[in-house]
Amino acid sequence: MADAATIACLLISHFRARVELARRPELWAAAGVIVDRSGSRPAVIDCLPAAEAVEVGMTLDQALSLQPEAVVLEADEPHYAREFERLLRALDDVSDRVEAAKQDAEPGVAYVGLDGLAAMYGGETPMLDALLHAVPSHFEPRIGIAQGESGGKFPAFVAARMRGAPGVSRVGRDAAAFLAPHSINLLPPTLVPSELLDDLHRLGLHTMGDVAAQEMHALLDRFGHEGRRAWELCRGIDERPLQPRVAEESITETVTLPAASASLELLRVAVDMLLTRVFAQPPMQGRYAGSATLVCTLEDAPTDASTWIKEFHFKSGVGNWQRAAEIIKGRLETEHPRAPVEAMTVTLGNLSGASGVQLSLFPDLRADRERRLLETERQLQARLKGKHALHRMVEIAPWHPAPEMRTVQVSIDPAAADGMRPVSVPSVVEVREGPAQEPRAVRIGTEWQDVTDIEDRWSFDLWWRPTPMHRSYYRISREDGQRLTIYRDQEDQQWYRQTA
């Protein structure tokens, strides 16, 4: 296969359905339909393999009348777009000419320029293997390849579309002969509108071979330029150039929260930490962000609601983490997750090298103080063999009955990888219990100490949390005179020592 004018079409049939099955594998045997409710009536835009009686384009009522047991899934277009973007980035690693097809009949279509790649990969087979392996196998990718005079997008699309199984199909040297037996319904709807297809069917022109056999001027006179475009496509003439996408540069940071919490203050601290990390990265030096995306992973939420996403578009480029944090945290006051958050991700996008923000004539005392603290931290790290020495103690939920949920420790070094750590983390301790599960003796090191007095006791039961917390606390005195606070976790039936 020569390298000149070679285009591959990557096609993933039922892309939305495959994305849903990837995140909800328990639905593999279910007759599921994906529904879009943005129109006047809910419409089926995709369906799972078991929904054999349902067709895309039906109303929800029609689909349920044919398959009453069908599981109805709400369309999650932002999630589908993120998954498709992830796929495109994988293709970017194979070729520098990847086009996200937005004008074809179905989602999950991309075009890849293959010119010159065979030599780089050491042959055609390794090149095609790299292309196939860039896509996760559960998508079952089909690839059509058109080359030379048959090297247009449309012939490549048809080759992929008509392939019955994952793998590669090629358009022959005679594109018109290859396309001839296939239905005109495969023509791109943005180039050949449905009204024209209806007219062609009424004329008895059902296949591309039927259309290609007509006189071009006759179709031009009757249907205008759209008729001519249909004739050209049916003969394999597609002069649309490959338009490689410009991959948007972005910078992302993620932090796992020490304990899933609905505390708004914890979310503020996480935003500060992530933005400090992002703006400390070398690619952000002297640059400005035009947008930010905040993604929170929620604790024990349903699969289709496991993430909370909020996008921010800055009126002018933001060049420091403090300003970005001010904007994002301001929105969080009124719009924030309604469930405990396990992890948070911040992505800055629309990066530029300049901004219209006017520089201040006054020194930034806070920034100067933080710079000097960071210099001190780096000096201490050099002495402590890389260990972080300076931290901030931040109250996130002073009202919480569990002490380790009240305060977190955050390194002042944005390059620190340890993130946030809770303060007053309980540790397992061995306890001998009485008949009412009260503590009678505590093991400290290798020795057992009798409990001489229970000075106080209290308990709490947060049964409504996704992960319930039910503890019975005791403030005890030991026979050596020392006081200790311990608790019995009624969920795991274990004793812990709690520091203040």
N, C-alpha and C positions, 0 to 999 in steps of 0.2 A: 504494500500500500504506500503510495507516494505521500509526501508531507504536504504538498500544495493544496490549499483550499479545502481543508478537512474540518468538518464540523460534527460534533457529537451532540445528540439530544439525550439528556438524562430525564427519564420519566418515572415518576412514582404514582401509580394508580391508587385512587382512594387515599390520598395523602392525609387528609384530616382523620380518617378512620384509623389509619396505621399509627398516627401520633397518639390518638386516644388509647389504642390497644397497648402501646408501649408504656403508658403510665397507668393503665388499668388492665393488667393482663387477665384479671378474673372475668373480663367480658368476652374472651375469645369465643366462647360457645354461645354467647347471647345474640339475639336478633336486635341489634341496636341501630338507632337512627340518630343522626346529628342534625339538629334543627336550628334554623336561623329565624329569629322572630322580629327582625328589623323591618320587614314589610308589613303590608296590611293583614296578611295571613301567614302563620308559621309554615315554613317550607323546608323540605328535606334537602340538605346540601351534600350529604354523604351518608353512607350506611355501612355497617359492619358486615362481614362475609355471610353470617348466618341469616341476615335479613334478605333472603332470596326473592321474596315477593315484592319488595319495595324498589322503586326507581328514584334516582335523583331528580328533583324538580317537582315531585308530588307534594301536595299539602300534607300537613301532619294528620289531618282527619282521614285523608285517603290512605296514607301509610298504615295507620292504626286499624282501619277497616280491613285491610288485607293481612296484616300481621298484628293482631291485638296484643300479643305478649311482648311486643317490641319495647326495649328500654329506650327512653327518650333522653338524649344527651344534648345539653345546650352548647351551641357553637362557641368555642373559645378562640376567636381569631387572633388575639394577641399572642396566645401560646403557640398557635400554629405558625405565626410569623417568626417567632423566636426560634422554633425548631428548624424552619426552612433557612433562616439566616445561619444557624449553626451548620447546616448541611452545605450551604454555599461557601462558608469559610473553609470547610474541609476540602471542597473542590478547588479553592484558591491555592491550596498547597500542592495541587497536581498541575494546574495550568494558571497562567497569569491572564487568561482571557475567558472569564466566566460571566455569562449573562443570565440574570434572573428573568425568566420569561413571564411577562405579565399580560401578554396579549394572546395567549393560547386558550384552548377550551377548558382547561382544568388546572387546578393548582398542582404544585409539585413538579414543575417543568423547568429545566435549566439547559442552556446551551454552553458548550465548552469548545474553544478553539484548540485543535490538536496539531496545528502546523508546527513542524520542527521538534515535537516532543518525543517522537520515536527514537531519534538519535540520542536525546538526553537520557532516556530511560534504558537505552541499550537494546531497543527493538520494539516492535509493535505489541507483542504479547505482554511484556512487563508494563508498557504504557497503559494498556487496557485493564490489566490487573490493578494497577494503581488507581485508575478511575473507578472501578467497581468497588474496591476496598475502602475508598473514601466515604462510602455510604454504608451505614449500619445495615446488616443483613436483614433485619426485620422489615425494612422498607421494600425489600425485593425489587431492587432497581432494574429497569430495562433501559438499554442504551441503543440508540439508532445512529449509524454513522453514514454520512453522505460526503462524497469527495469529488473533486474536479468539477466538471460541468454539472454534476448532480449534487454539488456540495452546498445546497441551500438548507435553510432551517426547516422548511416545511417537509421536504423528503426525509430528512433525519427524524423529524417528529413522527411521521407516519411509520417509519421503520420501527421506532421504539413502541409506538402505540399498538401496532399489530403483532408485536412479539408476544407469544403466549406464556413465556416464563422468564425469570430473571436471566440476564445475560446480554449479549451483543448481537445486533442484526445490522446488515449493511444494505445500502441502496446499490443496485447494480449500475452499470455504466449508462444504461438507458433509463433515466428517471421516469419518463413518461410511461414506459412499459411497466415499470415497478408500481406506479401509482394507479394504473388503468383499472384494475379490478376492485378498487376500494371505493367506499361510499363517499359522496360529496359532503356528507355530514361531518367529515373530519376536517373540512376547510376551516381555518381560523375565523371565529365569529367577528373579530374586530376588522377583518379585511373583507369578509364575505358575509353580509348580514343575513339573518334568518329569513327575511322576506325574499331575498334573492334565491336562497336555497329552495323555498317553497315554489317560486316561479319555475326554477329548473326542474324540480320534481314534476310539476304539472305538465311540463314539456316532454316528460319521459326521459329526462337526463338524470339518471340515478347514480351513476358511477363517474369517477374522474375520467375514465376512458371515453364515456359518452360526451362529456363536455369538451375534452381535448380534440375530439373528432369534428367539432363544429368549426365553422369559419370564425376567426377571431373578430373580423369586422362586423359580422352579423350580431355577435354578442355585444360588441361595443355600441352598435347602433341601437340595439334594443334595451340594454341595461346600463349603458354608460361605462365609466371607468371601472366600476365594480364588476361588471361583466367581463371586462378585459382582464382584471386581476384574477378572477376565478379561472379563466381560460389559461392564463400563464401558470398559476399554481398547479392546475391539473396536468400540465405538461412538464412539471418539475422545475419551472423557472421561478426562482425566489431570490431576488437580488437584495433583500434586506441585509444590511451588514450586521455582523456580530458587534454588539455594543457592550464591551466589558464593563462590568459594574465597578464603581469606585468604592472600594471597601472603606467604610467609615471608621476612622481611627477612634478608639475609645480606650479608657483606662478603668480597670475594675479592681475593687478590693472587697473582701468578704471577711466577716467576723462571726464566730459562733458565740452566742451569749452564754454566760456561765450557768444560768438556769433559766428555763423558759419563763418569761414574765410578761405581764401586761402593763408593767410600770412604764409610764410615759417618760419618766426621767431616765430609765435605762436606755430607751430608744434614743433619747437626746445624746447620751454619752456615746452610744454606738455610732451615731452620725458624726459626732466630733472626731472620734477615733479614725473612722474610715476616711473621712475627708482629709484629715491630717496626713494619713498614709498616702492617699492619692496625690495630693499636691507636693509631697516630698519626693515622688518618683522623678528620676531624671527627665523623662519625656514631657513632664509638666512644667519644667523650669522655663520661666519667661513666656508661658502660654496661658490661654484663657479658654474656659469651657462655656459653650453656649447652651448646654442642656445637662440634666442629670436624671438618672433613673434609680429609684429606691425599691428594692425587692426584699420582702420579709417572708421567711419560711415560718409557717404557723404550726404550733404544736397540736398533734393529733387531729388536724382538720381533715375533712373529706378530701379525697384525691383531687377532685375538680375545684377545690377551694383552698388548696394547701399553700398558696402563695398570695401575698398582698403586694400590689405593684402601684407605684405612683411616679408619674413623670413630671419633671420640672423643666420649663423653658425660660431661660434668663433673658431679660430684655436687652442687656448688654453683657459682653463677655465677663466672666468672673475669674479673677486671677489669684485668689487666695482662699484658703479653706474657711476662714472666719466668715466671709461674706456668703459663701455657698451654704455654710451651716446655718447662718441666720435665716436665709430664705427657706431652706428645707424644714428647719425646726419650727418656723412660723406656721407653715402649712400643717405640720403634725399636731399643732394645738387643736385644730378642728377636724382634721382628717387623719386618722391613725388606725392601725389594726385593732380589731375588736376581740382578738384572741391572743393568748401568750405566744411570744415570738422566740423561736429557737436560733435563728441565724438571720443576718442582714447583709445585703450586698448593695454597694453603691457603684454606679458606672457613670463616668463623665464622658460626654460626647460632644460633637461639633467643635472640635478643638481648633483654635486659631493661634496665630503668633502675635496678635496685637489686640488692643481694646481701646474703646473710646473713653474709658474711665479716667477722670482727671486725677493726677497725683496730688496728695495732700501736702501742704506746706509745713505741717506740724509733725513732729516725730511720733511714731506709733510706739508708745511706752510698753504696751502689752506685748507686742511682737518682739521688742528689744529684750524684755524680761525673759520671754520664752527662749529666745536665741541664746541668752547667757546661761539659762538652766540647761539647755541641750548641750552646750559646750562643756559644762561641768559634768553632765552625765557621760559624755563620750570620754572624758578624761578618767572618770571613775571606772568605766568599762575597761579601759586599757590596763588599769591596775587589778581589776577583778576578773581578768581573763574572759572578757566578753559578757559577763553577767550584768543585767540591768540593775541599777542602784537606786534611781530616783523614780518615785511613783506618785500619782495623785490618788487620794482617797475621795471617792465620790459617793454621796448618799443617793440611792436610787429609789428606795422604798422604806423610809424610816418607820413606817407604820406596820410593816410586815411582822407577823408573830415569829417567823423563823429568822434568827439573827443573820444567817449567811445570805439572806435575800435582801438585806438592808443596804449594804455598802459593797462597792467593787473597787479593786485596785487597778489603776491604769498606768502603764509606763509613759513617761513624758517623751520617750524616743519613738517617733513615728515608724521607725524601721523595726520596732520590736514585733516579734512574731507570736508572742504569748497572749496577745489580746487582753481581755479583761479577766480578772480573777476575783472570785468572791472572797470577802474577808470573813473570818470566824467560821471557817469550814469545819464541820463536825468530823470527828474521827471515831472509828469503831473501838469499843471498850468492852471488856468481859465483866459481867455482873452476875452475882448470885441473887436469885429472886426469892421473895417470900411467897406465902400462899395467895396473896392478892396482887402478885406480880410487882410488888414494891422491892426496891433494892435493899439487900442485906449486906453485901460485901462487893468491893470493887477491886479488880486486879490492876495494879500499877506496876509496870515493868514485869518482874517475875514474882512479885509478892502480892498477896491478897490483903486488903485493908477492910476491916469491918466498918459498916456504916453505924455511927453512934447516934446520929440524929438526922431526921428529915426536917430541915428548917422551913421549906416551902414546897408546894407542889401546884402545878397548873397543867392545863392541856388545851389543845385546839384541834379542830377537825375541819380541814378544807376539803370536804367531800365533793364539792362541785367542780374542782379543777380537773382538766383532762388527766393529770397525774395527781391523784389525791394525796394530801399530806395529813396524817393523823398521828399526833405525838403526845406523849405523857411525860412532862418534865418534872425533875426533882432537884432541889438544891440541898445537898447533903453535907454533913460533917463526917470526916473519917477519924479513926482512932488516933492518927498522928496529929490531929488538930487542923488539918488542911480542909478547906471548903472546895466543893466541886459541883458543877452543874452537868447533869446527865439527862438523857431522855430515852424513852423506849418508843421506837417507831412501830406503830401498830400495823403498818402495811407489810413490812418485811420481817417483823418480830425480832429486831436487832436493837442492841443498846449502843448509844453514841455519847461521846463526851463533847459538850458544847462550850466553846470559848466565848467570852463576852464580845 
